[in-house]
């Protein structure tokens, strides 16, 4: 996945998250809340992957060698 594809995927996830968050209480279900949590994790993974790729490019390394890190890793980062 190249940078443009990652950014496109990020935008798709953000759009879905905004849609789910815009639903009224009557329209939501536990599965909606679960999906929002899944989206949050996926966004963290995508941003991490994009940062890895950019860092590798900056260092003169192959950005395609960056890899998607597991949720347990990206969710443990300090903000």
C-alpha positions in Angstrom: 0.0 0.0 0.0 1.5 3.4 -1.0 1.0 6.7 0.8 -1.9 7.8 -1.4 -3.7 4.5 -0.8 -3.2 4.8 3.0 -4.5 8.4 3.0 -7.5 7.3 0.9 -8.2 4.5 3.4 -7.8 6.9 6.3 -10.4 9.2 4.7 -12.8 6.3 4.2 -12.5 5.3 7.8 -13.0 8.9 9.0 -16.1 9.2 6.9 -17.5 6.0 8.3 -16.7 7.0 11.8 -18.4 10.4 11.3 -21.4 8.8 9.9 -21.7 6.4 12.8 -21.2 9.2 15.4 -23.9 11.3 13.7 -26.6 8.6 14.3 -29.1 9.3 17.0 -29.2 7.2 20.1 -32.2 5.3 18.7 -30.3 4.4 15.6 -27.2 3.0 17.4 -26.6 -0.4 18.7 -23.7 -2.1 20.5 -22.4 -3.2 17.1 -22.1 0.5 16.1 -20.0 1.3 19.2 -17.9 -1.8 18.5 -17.4 -0.7 14.9 -16.3 2.8 16.1 -13.7 1.2 18.3 -12.5 -0.9 15.4 -12.2 2.2 13.2 -10.2 4.0 15.9 -7.7 1.2 16.1 -7.5 0.9 12.3 -6.9 4.7 12.1 -4.1 4.4 14.6 -2.6 1.6 12.5 -2.8 3.5 9.3 -1.3 6.7 10.7 1.5 4.6 12.2 2.1 2.9 8.9 2.2 6.3 7.1 4.7 7.7 9.7 6.9 4.6 9.2 6.9 5.0 5.4 7.7 8.7 5.7 10.5 8.0 8.2 12.0 5.3 5.9 11.9 7.6 2.9 13.5 10.4 4.9 16.3 8.0 5.9 16.8 6.9 2.3 15.3 3.4 3.0 12.6 1.6 1.1 9.2 2.8 2.4 7.6 -0.5 1.1 9.4 -2.3 3.8 7.2 -0.6 6.5 4.6 -2.9 7.9 1.3 -2.6 9.6 1.9 -3.0 13.3 -0.6 -5.0 15.5 -3.3 -3.2 17.5 -1.6 -4.1 20.8 1.5 -2.1 19.7 -0.1 1.0 18.2 -2.7 1.3 21.0 0.1 1.3 23.6 1.9 4.4 22.2 2.0 7.5 24.4 0.4 10.6 22.9 
